[in-house]
Amino acid sequence: MYLAIVMDLFSRKIIGWSLDKTMTTTLIENALKQAHASQRPPRGVVFHSDRGSQYTSGQFRKLCEKLHVRRSMGDVGACWDNAVVERFFGSLKHDWILKVVQLTREQMRQDVMNYMRYYNLERLHSYTGYVAPVEFE
């Protein structure tokens, strides 16, 4: 399974996410659409990503233009450019997913949904003064 997320870097809250069995542009578009619908950001809000083919595709560029979202991409080989999101994925894998066996895709989807709820509502972050993202907002 592949997971795409959109994180608010101010609060560290996951504001959009999508999970699917394939890594496609549609996967990341769904995450961005969810984030945009839930947050209603101002025109010109910045979306930062790596340089994966899904993020550099014409299809994704057109969606960003339609939503008035500015794209920002890290340098090739510069893992620290997206370190906050990489940290999220590390926590998801090591603190949650790898501790439970998921026998089906639906079980994986439910477990990821539970983690998103935990991450946004309960998980303490040093960046936010050791409060959960929703409380920090």
MONOR-V550528 format. One line per field, one symbol per residue. phi: phi as a letter, one per 20 degrees, with the letter a starting at -180 (. if undefined). A space follows every 50 residues. Layout:
# MONOR-V550528
phi = ???
This chain:
# MONOR-V550528
phi = .dcdccdeffdmfedbbbcbececfggfffffffffffdlffgngeddbe dgfffeffffgfffffemdeeccfffmdfffcfffffgfffgfeecffec edecffffgffffffgfggfdcfecfgemmcfgfffg
